[in-house]
Amino acid sequence: MEVSGKVKMIGETQEFGSNGFKKRELVVTTNEQYPQSIMVEFTQNNTALLDSYKVGDDVIVQINLRGREWTNPQGEVKYFNSINGWRIAKGGGQSAPAPAAMPDIPAPKASDAKGASAEEEDDLPF
C-alpha cells in the first residue's frame, strides 16, 4: 500500500527501552478533495530514510498496516492500529508515478504488410 502527498512534519528519531528501539514519525497531507494528515511511523534502520526529506516535499510512502489486540487489567479487549513506512520516494503528488512513455515504433513498410518479396534475403533461422 502507499500514501502520497506533501510532507507536513518530520519528527526527530526517538529511542525507547534498554534494547534501543528507534522510531521516527512522518506526517503526510494527502492531495485529495478532502486532504487527510496521515501519520506514518518509521522504525529501527528505516528512521534514516527520512534524513533527505524536508517539510513541503511531495512524497510517495510505501506502508504496511499493522493491528494488534491488547487486554487491559479489567479484562476489556482493545485494538490498536499503526501505519509503518518502509520506503519513501520523491513524488509528483500523484498516487503512483506516471507510467513511462512507450517508445515510438516505426510503421511497417508496405512490402512488410504484404510479405517480403522473393528477392529480399530472409534472415530467419527457420
SEFI-832637 format. One record per residue (C-alpha): residue in three letters; x, y, z. Coordinates in nm, 4 decimals, padded with zeros to 6 digits, always signed. Example, Ala and Ser with C-alpha at 12.3 -4.5 7.8 and 13.67 -1.06 7.14 Angstrom:
// residues 2
{res: ALA, east: +01.2300, north: -00.4500, up: +00.7800} $
{res: SER, east: +01.3670, north: -00.1060, up: +00.7140} $
// end
This chain:
// residues 126
{res: MET, east: +00.0000, north: +00.0000, up: +00.0000} $
{res: GLU, east: +00.1066, north: +00.3578, up: -00.0378} $
{res: VAL, east: +00.0307, north: +00.7090, up: +00.0809} $
{res: SER, east: +00.1182, north: +01.0102, up: -00.1303} $
{res: GLY, east: +00.1122, north: +01.3816, up: -00.0659} $
{res: LYS, east: +00.3169, north: +01.6633, up: +00.0878} $
{res: VAL, east: +00.5370, north: +01.6249, up: +00.3937} $
{res: LYS, east: +00.3754, north: +01.8223, up: +00.6759} $
{res: MET, east: +00.6064, north: +01.7183, up: +00.9606} $
{res: ILE, east: +00.9161, north: +01.5054, up: +01.0183} $
{res: GLY, east: +00.9859, north: +01.4159, up: +01.3801} $
{res: GLU, east: +01.3181, north: +01.3532, up: +01.5472} $
{res: THR, east: +01.4339, north: +00.9959, up: +01.5994} $
{res: GLN, east: +01.3217, north: +00.8688, up: +01.9401} $
{res: GLU, east: +01.4807, north: +00.5797, up: +02.1261} $
{res: PHE, east: +01.2863, north: +00.3620, up: +02.3713} $
{res: GLY, east: +01.3833, north: +00.0995, up: +02.6278} $
{res: SER, east: +01.7116, north: -00.0666, up: +02.7055} $
{res: ASN, east: +01.7169, north: -00.2589, up: +02.3746} $
{res: GLY, east: +01.7436, north: +00.0635, up: +02.1689} $
{res: PHE, east: +01.4127, north: +00.0524, up: +01.9782} $
{res: LYS, east: +01.4060, north: +00.3555, up: +01.7434} $
{res: LYS, east: +01.1037, north: +00.5329, up: +01.5945} $
{res: ARG, east: +01.0552, north: +00.8415, up: +01.3780} $
{res: GLU, east: +00.7223, north: +00.9923, up: +01.2742} $
{res: LEU, east: +00.6309, north: +01.1474, up: +00.9403} $
{res: VAL, east: +00.3042, north: +01.3282, up: +00.8668} $
{res: VAL, east: +00.1903, north: +01.3366, up: +00.5036} $
{res: THR, east: -00.1028, north: +01.5522, up: +00.3894} $
{res: THR, east: -00.2793, north: +01.3768, up: +00.1025} $
{res: ASN, east: -00.3743, north: +01.5500, up: -00.2240} $
{res: GLU, east: -00.7471, north: +01.4766, up: -00.2304} $
{res: GLN, east: -01.0725, north: +01.6693, up: -00.2330} $
{res: TYR, east: -01.0697, north: +01.6313, up: +00.1467} $
{res: PRO, east: -00.6979, north: +01.6196, up: +00.2398} $
{res: GLN, east: -00.6013, north: +01.3922, up: +00.5265} $
{res: SER, east: -00.2991, north: +01.4238, up: +00.7559} $
{res: ILE, east: -00.1629, north: +01.0692, up: +00.7845} $
{res: MET, east: +00.0993, north: +00.9878, up: +01.0463} $
{res: VAL, east: +00.3427, north: +00.7150, up: +00.9364} $
{res: GLU, east: +00.5962, north: +00.5554, up: +01.1713} $
{res: PHE, east: +00.9420, north: +00.4544, up: +01.0505} $
{res: THR, east: +01.1249, north: +00.2194, up: +01.2882} $
{res: GLN, east: +01.4767, north: +00.0914, up: +01.3524} $
{res: ASN, east: +01.7075, north: +00.1340, up: +01.0475} $
{res: ASN, east: +01.4233, north: +00.2839, up: +00.8413} $
{res: THR, east: +01.4356, north: +00.6039, up: +01.0508} $
{res: ALA, east: +01.7355, north: +00.7156, up: +00.8423} $
{res: LEU, east: +01.5240, north: +00.7053, up: +00.5231} $
{res: LEU, east: +01.3720, north: +01.0389, up: +00.6263} $
{res: ASP, east: +01.7057, north: +01.2239, up: +00.6507} $
{res: SER, east: +01.6976, north: +01.3593, up: +00.2936} $
{res: TYR, east: +01.3387, north: +01.4915, up: +00.3072} $
{res: LYS, east: +01.2001, north: +01.8220, up: +00.4317} $
{res: VAL, east: +00.8618, north: +01.9813, up: +00.5007} $
{res: GLY, east: +00.6807, north: +02.0612, up: +00.1742} $
{res: ASP, east: +00.8346, north: +01.7780, up: -00.0326} $
{res: ASP, east: +00.5957, north: +01.5722, up: -00.2461} $
{res: VAL, east: +00.6445, north: +01.2072, up: -00.1489} $
{res: ILE, east: +00.5149, north: +00.8567, up: -00.2068} $
{res: VAL, east: +00.5448, north: +00.6385, up: +00.1034} $
{res: GLN, east: +00.5166, north: +00.2592, up: +00.0895} $
{res: ILE, east: +00.3352, north: +00.1419, up: +00.4023} $
{res: ASN, east: +00.2162, north: -00.1633, up: +00.5924} $
{res: LEU, east: -00.0925, north: -00.1523, up: +00.8138} $
{res: ARG, east: -00.0423, north: -00.3246, up: +01.1476} $
{res: GLY, east: -00.3021, north: -00.4182, up: +01.4068} $
{res: ARG, east: -00.2803, north: -00.5731, up: +01.7498} $
{res: GLU, east: -00.5062, north: -00.6788, up: +02.0318} $
{res: TRP, east: -00.4499, north: -00.5936, up: +02.3992} $
{res: THR, east: -00.6439, north: -00.6959, up: +02.7082} $
{res: ASN, east: -00.6356, north: -00.4374, up: +02.9864} $
{res: PRO, east: -00.6243, north: -00.5290, up: +03.3596} $
{res: GLN, east: -01.0054, north: -00.5075, up: +03.3772} $
{res: GLY, east: -01.0335, north: -00.7765, up: +03.1091} $
{res: GLU, east: -01.1501, north: -00.5428, up: +02.8307} $
{res: VAL, east: -01.0084, north: -00.6178, up: +02.4875} $
{res: LYS, east: -00.8725, north: -00.3159, up: +02.2978} $
{res: TYR, east: -00.7464, north: -00.2967, up: +01.9395} $
{res: PHE, east: -00.4714, north: -00.0704, up: +01.8089} $
{res: ASN, east: -00.3653, north: +00.0102, up: +01.4533} $
{res: SER, east: -00.0410, north: +00.1551, up: +01.3247} $
{res: ILE, east: +00.0904, north: +00.2615, up: +00.9858} $
{res: ASN, east: +00.4521, north: +00.1574, up: +00.9299} $
{res: GLY, east: +00.6593, north: +00.3081, up: +00.6495} $
{res: TRP, east: +00.9297, north: +00.1027, up: +00.4819} $
{res: ARG, east: +01.0153, north: +00.3063, up: +00.1692} $
{res: ILE, east: +00.9845, north: +00.6720, up: +00.0695} $
{res: ALA, east: +01.0460, north: +00.8418, up: -00.2648} $
{res: LYS, east: +01.0058, north: +01.1879, up: -00.4104} $
{res: GLY, east: +00.6719, north: +01.2106, up: -00.5837} $
{res: GLY, east: +00.4711, north: +01.4412, up: -00.8014} $
{res: GLY, east: +00.1702, north: +01.4471, up: -00.5718} $
{res: GLN, east: +00.0121, north: +01.1555, up: -00.7570} $
{res: SER, east: -00.0957, north: +00.8281, up: -00.6032} $
{res: ALA, east: +00.1604, north: +00.6496, up: -00.8183} $
{res: PRO, east: +00.4408, north: +00.7511, up: -01.0515} $
{res: ALA, east: +00.3311, north: +00.8286, up: -01.4055} $
{res: PRO, east: +00.3885, north: +00.5382, up: -01.6438} $
{res: ALA, east: +00.6814, north: +00.5696, up: -01.8791} $
{res: ALA, east: +00.6012, north: +00.6733, up: -02.2341} $
{res: MET, east: +00.6108, north: +00.3991, up: -02.4927} $
{res: PRO, east: +00.8936, north: +00.4351, up: -02.7453} $
{res: ASP, east: +00.7993, north: +00.5268, up: -03.0991} $
{res: ILE, east: +00.7690, north: +00.2169, up: -03.3143} $
{res: PRO, east: +00.8099, north: +00.2777, up: -03.6875} $
{res: ALA, east: +00.5122, north: +00.1915, up: -03.9048} $
{res: PRO, east: +00.5564, north: -00.1232, up: -04.1154} $
{res: LYS, east: +00.6648, north: -00.0769, up: -04.4768} $
{res: ALA, east: +00.4132, north: -00.1508, up: -04.7490} $
{res: SER, east: +00.6185, north: -00.4534, up: -04.8589} $
{res: ASP, east: +00.6115, north: -00.5895, up: -04.4988} $
{res: ALA, east: +00.2338, north: -00.5779, up: -04.4881} $
{res: LYS, east: +00.2020, north: -00.7982, up: -04.7966} $
{res: GLY, east: +00.5031, north: -01.0179, up: -04.7203} $
{res: ALA, east: +00.8644, north: -00.9950, up: -04.8314} $
{res: SER, east: +00.9419, north: -01.0285, up: -05.1968} $
{res: ALA, east: +01.1361, north: -01.3322, up: -05.3192} $
{res: GLU, east: +01.4367, north: -01.1127, up: -05.3957} $
{res: GLU, east: +01.4781, north: -00.9976, up: -05.0334} $
{res: GLU, east: +01.7076, north: -01.2061, up: -04.8174} $
{res: ASP, east: +01.5334, north: -01.3956, up: -04.5415} $
{res: ASP, east: +01.7369, north: -01.3859, up: -04.2187} $
{res: LEU, east: +01.5008, north: -01.6017, up: -04.0144} $
{res: PRO, east: +01.6603, north: -01.9163, up: -03.8653} $
{res: PHE, east: +01.3855, north: -02.1473, up: -03.9954} $
// end
